[in-house]
Amino acid sequence: MGHARFAVAAVLAAMVLPGAAAAQIRTVGADEVRALASGARKALLVDSRSPEEYAQAHLPGAISIPAAWTKAYQSSLPKDPAAPVVFYCRGGG
């Protein structure tokens, strides 16, 4: 699956919005993910699927942090609390 088709298939993603004490999480659609990824303040895209799925195809610029490893790789995420982070996966949950 190519990058363009995958971008369209990534219909829903969880976006972590900056917050004072705790991050806010909301669901965003593919169009908003595209806008966030190409905007002036680019969002960090995190592919939370398995490393094998990431290797097959992923959104351009996305990093791979499987869902089960999120806490262990927290240091890979932006330190700036105002930086938007978008987590995406295959879907379903």
VOVO-811225 format. One record per atom (N, C-alpha, C): residue number from 1; residue in three letters; atom name; x, z, y. Coordinates in nm, 2 decimals, decimal comma. Example, Ala and Ser with C-alpha at 12.3 -4.5 7.8 and 13.67 -1.06 7.14 Angstrom:
# VOVO-811225
{r 1; "ALA"; "N"; {1,32; 0,78; -0,57}}
{r 1; "ALA"; "CA"; {1,23; 0,78; -0,45}}
{r 1; "ALA"; "C"; {1,32; 0,78; -0,33}}
{r 2; "SER"; "N"; {1,28; 0,71; -0,22}}
{r 2; "SER"; "CA"; {1,37; 0,71; -0,11}}
{r 2; "SER"; "C"; {1,29; 0,79; 0,00}}
//
This chain:
# VOVO-811225
{r 1; "MET"; "N"; {0,09; 0,00; -0,12}}
{r 1; "MET"; "CA"; {0,00; 0,00; 0,00}}
{r 1; "MET"; "C"; {0,09; 0,00; 0,12}}
{r 2; "GLY"; "N"; {0,07; -0,09; 0,22}}
{r 2; "GLY"; "CA"; {0,15; -0,10; 0,33}}
{r 2; "GLY"; "C"; {0,11; 0,00; 0,44}}
{r 3; "HIS"; "N"; {0,20; 0,02; 0,54}}
{r 3; "HIS"; "CA"; {0,18; 0,11; 0,64}}
{r 3; "HIS"; "C"; {0,04; 0,09; 0,72}}
{r 4; "ALA"; "N"; {0,01; -0,03; 0,75}}
{r 4; "ALA"; "CA"; {-0,11; -0,06; 0,83}}
{r 4; "ALA"; "C"; {-0,23; -0,02; 0,75}}
{r 5; "ARG"; "N"; {-0,24; -0,06; 0,62}}
{r 5; "ARG"; "CA"; {-0,36; -0,03; 0,54}}
{r 5; "ARG"; "C"; {-0,37; 0,12; 0,52}}
{r 6; "PHE"; "N"; {-0,25; 0,19; 0,51}}
{r 6; "PHE"; "CA"; {-0,25; 0,33; 0,49}}
{r 6; "PHE"; "C"; {-0,31; 0,40; 0,61}}
{r 7; "ALA"; "N"; {-0,27; 0,35; 0,73}}
{r 7; "ALA"; "CA"; {-0,31; 0,41; 0,85}}
{r 7; "ALA"; "C"; {-0,46; 0,41; 0,86}}
{r 8; "VAL"; "N"; {-0,52; 0,30; 0,82}}
{r 8; "VAL"; "CA"; {-0,67; 0,29; 0,83}}
{r 8; "VAL"; "C"; {-0,73; 0,38; 0,72}}
{r 9; "ALA"; "N"; {-0,67; 0,39; 0,61}}
{r 9; "ALA"; "CA"; {-0,72; 0,48; 0,50}}
{r 9; "ALA"; "C"; {-0,71; 0,62; 0,53}}
{r 10; "ALA"; "N"; {-0,63; 0,66; 0,62}}
{r 10; "ALA"; "CA"; {-0,61; 0,80; 0,66}}
{r 10; "ALA"; "C"; {-0,72; 0,84; 0,76}}
{r 11; "VAL"; "N"; {-0,84; 0,84; 0,71}}
{r 11; "VAL"; "CA"; {-0,96; 0,86; 0,80}}
{r 11; "VAL"; "C"; {-0,97; 1,00; 0,86}}
{r 12; "LEU"; "N"; {-0,93; 1,10; 0,78}}
{r 12; "LEU"; "CA"; {-0,94; 1,24; 0,83}}
{r 12; "LEU"; "C"; {-0,81; 1,31; 0,82}}
{r 13; "ALA"; "N"; {-0,78; 1,39; 0,91}}
{r 13; "ALA"; "CA"; {-0,66; 1,47; 0,91}}
{r 13; "ALA"; "C"; {-0,68; 1,60; 0,98}}
{r 14; "ALA"; "N"; {-0,61; 1,70; 0,95}}
{r 14; "ALA"; "CA"; {-0,62; 1,82; 1,02}}
{r 14; "ALA"; "C"; {-0,52; 1,83; 1,13}}
{r 15; "MET"; "N"; {-0,56; 1,85; 1,25}}
{r 15; "MET"; "CA"; {-0,47; 1,86; 1,36}}
{r 15; "MET"; "C"; {-0,45; 2,00; 1,41}}
{r 16; "VAL"; "N"; {-0,33; 2,05; 1,41}}
{r 16; "VAL"; "CA"; {-0,31; 2,18; 1,46}}
{r 16; "VAL"; "C"; {-0,28; 2,17; 1,61}}
{r 17; "LEU"; "N"; {-0,37; 2,23; 1,68}}
{r 17; "LEU"; "CA"; {-0,37; 2,23; 1,83}}
{r 17; "LEU"; "C"; {-0,30; 2,36; 1,88}}
{r 18; "PRO"; "N"; {-0,23; 2,35; 1,99}}
{r 18; "PRO"; "CA"; {-0,16; 2,47; 2,04}}
{r 18; "PRO"; "C"; {-0,26; 2,58; 2,07}}
{r 19; "GLY"; "N"; {-0,22; 2,70; 2,05}}
{r 19; "GLY"; "CA"; {-0,30; 2,81; 2,08}}
{r 19; "GLY"; "C"; {-0,22; 2,93; 2,12}}
{r 20; "ALA"; "N"; {-0,27; 3,03; 2,18}}
{r 20; "ALA"; "CA"; {-0,19; 3,14; 2,23}}
{r 20; "ALA"; "C"; {-0,14; 3,22; 2,11}}
{r 21; "ALA"; "N"; {-0,23; 3,28; 2,03}}
{r 21; "ALA"; "CA"; {-0,18; 3,37; 1,92}}
{r 21; "ALA"; "C"; {-0,18; 3,29; 1,79}}
{r 22; "ALA"; "N"; {-0,28; 3,21; 1,77}}
{r 22; "ALA"; "CA"; {-0,29; 3,13; 1,64}}
{r 22; "ALA"; "C"; {-0,32; 2,99; 1,67}}
{r 23; "ALA"; "N"; {-0,28; 2,90; 1,59}}
{r 23; "ALA"; "CA"; {-0,31; 2,76; 1,61}}
{r 23; "ALA"; "C"; {-0,46; 2,73; 1,58}}
{r 24; "GLN"; "N"; {-0,51; 2,64; 1,65}}
{r 24; "GLN"; "CA"; {-0,65; 2,59; 1,63}}
{r 24; "GLN"; "C"; {-0,64; 2,47; 1,53}}
{r 25; "ILE"; "N"; {-0,73; 2,46; 1,44}}
{r 25; "ILE"; "CA"; {-0,73; 2,35; 1,35}}
{r 25; "ILE"; "C"; {-0,86; 2,28; 1,36}}
{r 26; "ARG"; "N"; {-0,85; 2,15; 1,37}}
{r 26; "ARG"; "CA"; {-0,98; 2,07; 1,37}}
{r 26; "ARG"; "C"; {-0,95; 1,94; 1,30}}
{r 27; "THR"; "N"; {-1,06; 1,87; 1,26}}
{r 27; "THR"; "CA"; {-1,05; 1,75; 1,18}}
{r 27; "THR"; "C"; {-1,05; 1,63; 1,28}}
{r 28; "VAL"; "N"; {-0,97; 1,54; 1,26}}
{r 28; "VAL"; "CA"; {-0,96; 1,42; 1,35}}
{r 28; "VAL"; "C"; {-0,97; 1,29; 1,27}}
{r 29; "GLY"; "N"; {-1,02; 1,19; 1,33}}
{r 29; "GLY"; "CA"; {-1,03; 1,06; 1,26}}
{r 29; "GLY"; "C"; {-0,91; 0,97; 1,27}}
{r 30; "ALA"; "N"; {-0,91; 0,86; 1,21}}
{r 30; "ALA"; "CA"; {-0,80; 0,77; 1,21}}
{r 30; "ALA"; "C"; {-0,77; 0,72; 1,35}}
{r 31; "ASP"; "N"; {-0,87; 0,69; 1,43}}
{r 31; "ASP"; "CA"; {-0,84; 0,64; 1,57}}
{r 31; "ASP"; "C"; {-0,77; 0,75; 1,65}}
{r 32; "GLU"; "N"; {-0,81; 0,87; 1,64}}
{r 32; "GLU"; "CA"; {-0,74; 0,98; 1,71}}
{r 32; "GLU"; "C"; {-0,60; 1,00; 1,66}}
{r 33; "VAL"; "N"; {-0,58; 0,99; 1,53}}
{r 33; "VAL"; "CA"; {-0,45; 1,00; 1,48}}
{r 33; "VAL"; "C"; {-0,36; 0,89; 1,53}}
{r 34; "ARG"; "N"; {-0,41; 0,77; 1,54}}
{r 34; "ARG"; "CA"; {-0,33; 0,66; 1,60}}
{r 34; "ARG"; "C"; {-0,29; 0,69; 1,74}}
{r 35; "ALA"; "N"; {-0,39; 0,74; 1,82}}
{r 35; "ALA"; "CA"; {-0,37; 0,77; 1,96}}
{r 35; "ALA"; "C"; {-0,27; 0,88; 1,98}}
{r 36; "LEU"; "N"; {-0,28; 0,98; 1,89}}
{r 36; "LEU"; "CA"; {-0,19; 1,10; 1,90}}
{r 36; "LEU"; "C"; {-0,04; 1,05; 1,86}}
{r 37; "ALA"; "N"; {-0,03; 0,96; 1,77}}
{r 37; "ALA"; "CA"; {0,10; 0,92; 1,72}}
{r 37; "ALA"; "C"; {0,17; 0,83; 1,82}}
{r 38; "SER"; "N"; {0,09; 0,76; 1,90}}
{r 38; "SER"; "CA"; {0,15; 0,67; 2,00}}
{r 38; "SER"; "C"; {0,14; 0,71; 2,14}}
{r 39; "GLY"; "N"; {0,09; 0,83; 2,17}}
{r 39; "GLY"; "CA"; {0,07; 0,87; 2,31}}
{r 39; "GLY"; "C"; {0,20; 0,92; 2,37}}
{r 40; "ALA"; "N"; {0,19; 0,96; 2,49}}
{r 40; "ALA"; "CA"; {0,31; 1,01; 2,57}}
{r 40; "ALA"; "C"; {0,37; 1,13; 2,50}}
{r 41; "ARG"; "N"; {0,28; 1,22; 2,46}}
{r 41; "ARG"; "CA"; {0,33; 1,34; 2,39}}
{r 41; "ARG"; "C"; {0,30; 1,32; 2,24}}
{r 42; "LYS"; "N"; {0,38; 1,25; 2,17}}
{r 42; "LYS"; "CA"; {0,36; 1,21; 2,03}}
{r 42; "LYS"; "C"; {0,34; 1,34; 1,94}}
{r 43; "ALA"; "N"; {0,24; 1,33; 1,86}}
{r 43; "ALA"; "CA"; {0,22; 1,43; 1,76}}
{r 43; "ALA"; "C"; {0,31; 1,42; 1,65}}
{r 44; "LEU"; "N"; {0,35; 1,53; 1,59}}
{r 44; "LEU"; "CA"; {0,43; 1,52; 1,46}}
{r 44; "LEU"; "C"; {0,33; 1,50; 1,35}}
{r 45; "LEU"; "N"; {0,36; 1,39; 1,27}}
{r 45; "LEU"; "CA"; {0,27; 1,36; 1,16}}
{r 45; "LEU"; "C"; {0,34; 1,42; 1,03}}
{r 46; "VAL"; "N"; {0,26; 1,50; 0,96}}
{r 46; "VAL"; "CA"; {0,31; 1,57; 0,84}}
{r 46; "VAL"; "C"; {0,22; 1,52; 0,72}}
{r 47; "ASP"; "N"; {0,29; 1,45; 0,63}}
{r 47; "ASP"; "CA"; {0,22; 1,40; 0,51}}
{r 47; "ASP"; "C"; {0,23; 1,52; 0,41}}
{r 48; "SER"; "N"; {0,11; 1,57; 0,37}}
{r 48; "SER"; "CA"; {0,11; 1,69; 0,28}}
{r 48; "SER"; "C"; {0,08; 1,65; 0,14}}
{r 49; "ARG"; "N"; {0,10; 1,53; 0,10}}
{r 49; "ARG"; "CA"; {0,08; 1,48; -0,04}}
{r 49; "ARG"; "C"; {0,21; 1,51; -0,11}}
{r 50; "SER"; "N"; {0,22; 1,48; -0,24}}
{r 50; "SER"; "CA"; {0,34; 1,50; -0,32}}
{r 50; "SER"; "C"; {0,45; 1,40; -0,27}}
{r 51; "PRO"; "N"; {0,57; 1,44; -0,30}}
{r 51; "PRO"; "CA"; {0,69; 1,35; -0,26}}
{r 51; "PRO"; "C"; {0,67; 1,21; -0,32}}
{r 52; "GLU"; "N"; {0,62; 1,20; -0,44}}
{r 52; "GLU"; "CA"; {0,60; 1,07; -0,50}}
{r 52; "GLU"; "C"; {0,50; 0,98; -0,42}}
{r 53; "GLU"; "N"; {0,39; 1,05; -0,38}}
{r 53; "GLU"; "CA"; {0,29; 0,97; -0,30}}
{r 53; "GLU"; "C"; {0,35; 0,93; -0,17}}
{r 54; "TYR"; "N"; {0,43; 1,02; -0,11}}
{r 54; "TYR"; "CA"; {0,49; 0,99; 0,02}}
{r 54; "TYR"; "C"; {0,59; 0,87; 0,00}}
{r 55; "ALA"; "N"; {0,66; 0,87; -0,11}}
{r 55; "ALA"; "CA"; {0,76; 0,76; -0,13}}
{r 55; "ALA"; "C"; {0,69; 0,63; -0,15}}
{r 56; "GLN"; "N"; {0,56; 0,63; -0,20}}
{r 56; "GLN"; "CA"; {0,49; 0,50; -0,22}}
{r 56; "GLN"; "C"; {0,44; 0,44; -0,09}}
{r 57; "ALA"; "N"; {0,40; 0,53; 0,00}}
{r 57; "ALA"; "CA"; {0,35; 0,48; 0,13}}
{r 57; "ALA"; "C"; {0,32; 0,60; 0,22}}
{r 58; "HIS"; "N"; {0,35; 0,59; 0,35}}
{r 58; "HIS"; "CA"; {0,32; 0,70; 0,44}}
{r 58; "HIS"; "C"; {0,31; 0,64; 0,58}}
{r 59; "LEU"; "N"; {0,25; 0,71; 0,67}}
{r 59; "LEU"; "CA"; {0,24; 0,67; 0,81}}
{r 59; "LEU"; "C"; {0,38; 0,66; 0,87}}
{r 60; "PRO"; "N"; {0,40; 0,56; 0,96}}
{r 60; "PRO"; "CA"; {0,53; 0,55; 1,02}}
{r 60; "PRO"; "C"; {0,56; 0,67; 1,10}}
{r 61; "GLY"; "N"; {0,68; 0,72; 1,08}}
{r 61; "GLY"; "CA"; {0,73; 0,84; 1,15}}
{r 61; "GLY"; "C"; {0,69; 0,97; 1,09}}
{r 62; "ALA"; "N"; {0,61; 0,97; 0,99}}
{r 62; "ALA"; "CA"; {0,56; 1,10; 0,93}}
{r 62; "ALA"; "C"; {0,68; 1,16; 0,85}}
{r 63; "ILE"; "N"; {0,67; 1,29; 0,84}}
{r 63; "ILE"; "CA"; {0,77; 1,37; 0,76}}
{r 63; "ILE"; "C"; {0,69; 1,42; 0,63}}
{r 64; "SER"; "N"; {0,76; 1,44; 0,53}}
{r 64; "SER"; "CA"; {0,69; 1,49; 0,40}}
{r 64; "SER"; "C"; {0,71; 1,64; 0,39}}
{r 65; "ILE"; "N"; {0,60; 1,71; 0,39}}
{r 65; "ILE"; "CA"; {0,60; 1,85; 0,36}}
{r 65; "ILE"; "C"; {0,47; 1,87; 0,27}}
{r 66; "PRO"; "N"; {0,49; 1,87; 0,13}}
{r 66; "PRO"; "CA"; {0,38; 1,89; 0,05}}
{r 66; "PRO"; "C"; {0,30; 2,02; 0,08}}
{r 67; "ALA"; "N"; {0,17; 2,02; 0,06}}
{r 67; "ALA"; "CA"; {0,09; 2,14; 0,10}}
{r 67; "ALA"; "C"; {0,14; 2,27; 0,05}}
{r 68; "ALA"; "N"; {0,19; 2,27; -0,07}}
{r 68; "ALA"; "CA"; {0,24; 2,40; -0,13}}
{r 68; "ALA"; "C"; {0,37; 2,44; -0,07}}
{r 69; "TRP"; "N"; {0,44; 2,36; 0,00}}
{r 69; "TRP"; "CA"; {0,57; 2,39; 0,06}}
{r 69; "TRP"; "C"; {0,56; 2,42; 0,21}}
{r 70; "THR"; "N"; {0,44; 2,42; 0,27}}
{r 70; "THR"; "CA"; {0,43; 2,43; 0,41}}
{r 70; "THR"; "C"; {0,49; 2,55; 0,47}}
{r 71; "LYS"; "N"; {0,47; 2,67; 0,41}}
{r 71; "LYS"; "CA"; {0,53; 2,79; 0,46}}
{r 71; "LYS"; "C"; {0,68; 2,79; 0,45}}
{r 72; "ALA"; "N"; {0,73; 2,74; 0,34}}
{r 72; "ALA"; "CA"; {0,88; 2,73; 0,32}}
{r 72; "ALA"; "C"; {0,94; 2,64; 0,42}}
{r 73; "TYR"; "N"; {0,87; 2,54; 0,46}}
{r 73; "TYR"; "CA"; {0,93; 2,44; 0,56}}
{r 73; "TYR"; "C"; {0,88; 2,46; 0,70}}
{r 74; "GLN"; "N"; {0,83; 2,57; 0,73}}
{r 74; "GLN"; "CA"; {0,77; 2,60; 0,86}}
{r 74; "GLN"; "C"; {0,88; 2,57; 0,97}}
{r 75; "SER"; "N"; {1,01; 2,60; 0,94}}
{r 75; "SER"; "CA"; {1,11; 2,58; 1,04}}
{r 75; "SER"; "C"; {1,13; 2,43; 1,07}}
{r 76; "SER"; "N"; {1,07; 2,34; 0,99}}
{r 76; "SER"; "CA"; {1,08; 2,19; 1,02}}
{r 76; "SER"; "C"; {0,97; 2,15; 1,13}}
{r 77; "LEU"; "N"; {0,88; 2,24; 1,16}}
{r 77; "LEU"; "CA"; {0,77; 2,21; 1,25}}
{r 77; "LEU"; "C"; {0,82; 2,25; 1,39}}
{r 78; "PRO"; "N"; {0,76; 2,19; 1,49}}
{r 78; "PRO"; "CA"; {0,80; 2,21; 1,63}}
{r 78; "PRO"; "C"; {0,79; 2,36; 1,67}}
{r 79; "LYS"; "N"; {0,89; 2,41; 1,75}}
{r 79; "LYS"; "CA"; {0,89; 2,54; 1,80}}
{r 79; "LYS"; "C"; {0,80; 2,56; 1,92}}
{r 80; "ASP"; "N"; {0,78; 2,45; 1,99}}
{r 80; "ASP"; "CA"; {0,70; 2,44; 2,11}}
{r 80; "ASP"; "C"; {0,55; 2,46; 2,07}}
{r 81; "PRO"; "N"; {0,48; 2,57; 2,11}}
{r 81; "PRO"; "CA"; {0,35; 2,59; 2,07}}
{r 81; "PRO"; "C"; {0,25; 2,49; 2,13}}
{r 82; "ALA"; "N"; {0,29; 2,41; 2,23}}
{r 82; "ALA"; "CA"; {0,21; 2,31; 2,29}}
{r 82; "ALA"; "C"; {0,22; 2,17; 2,21}}
{r 83; "ALA"; "N"; {0,31; 2,16; 2,12}}
{r 83; "ALA"; "CA"; {0,33; 2,04; 2,05}}
{r 83; "ALA"; "C"; {0,23; 2,01; 1,94}}
{r 84; "PRO"; "N"; {0,15; 1,90; 1,95}}
{r 84; "PRO"; "CA"; {0,05; 1,88; 1,85}}
{r 84; "PRO"; "C"; {0,11; 1,84; 1,71}}
{r 85; "VAL"; "N"; {0,05; 1,89; 1,61}}
{r 85; "VAL"; "CA"; {0,10; 1,86; 1,47}}
{r 85; "VAL"; "C"; {-0,02; 1,81; 1,39}}
{r 86; "VAL"; "N"; {-0,01; 1,69; 1,32}}
{r 86; "VAL"; "CA"; {-0,12; 1,64; 1,24}}
{r 86; "VAL"; "C"; {-0,08; 1,64; 1,10}}
{r 87; "PHE"; "N"; {-0,15; 1,72; 1,02}}
{r 87; "PHE"; "CA"; {-0,13; 1,72; 0,87}}
{r 87; "PHE"; "C"; {-0,23; 1,62; 0,81}}
{r 88; "TYR"; "N"; {-0,19; 1,54; 0,72}}
{r 88; "TYR"; "CA"; {-0,28; 1,45; 0,65}}
{r 88; "TYR"; "C"; {-0,24; 1,44; 0,50}}
{r 89; "CYS"; "N"; {-0,35; 1,41; 0,42}}
{r 89; "CYS"; "CA"; {-0,33; 1,40; 0,28}}
{r 89; "CYS"; "C"; {-0,42; 1,28; 0,23}}
{r 90; "ARG"; "N"; {-0,43; 1,28; 0,10}}
{r 90; "ARG"; "CA"; {-0,51; 1,17; 0,04}}
{r 90; "ARG"; "C"; {-0,66; 1,19; 0,07}}
{r 91; "GLY"; "N"; {-0,70; 1,31; 0,10}}
{r 91; "GLY"; "CA"; {-0,84; 1,33; 0,13}}
{r 91; "GLY"; "C"; {-0,91; 1,41; 0,02}}
{r 92; "GLY"; "N"; {-1,03; 1,44; 0,04}}
{r 92; "GLY"; "CA"; {-1,11; 1,51; -0,06}}
{r 92; "GLY"; "C"; {-1,14; 1,66; -0,02}}
{r 93; "GLY"; "N"; {-1,06; 1,74; 0,02}}
{r 93; "GLY"; "CA"; {-1,09; 1,88; 0,03}}
{r 93; "GLY"; "C"; {-1,16; 1,93; 0,14}}
//
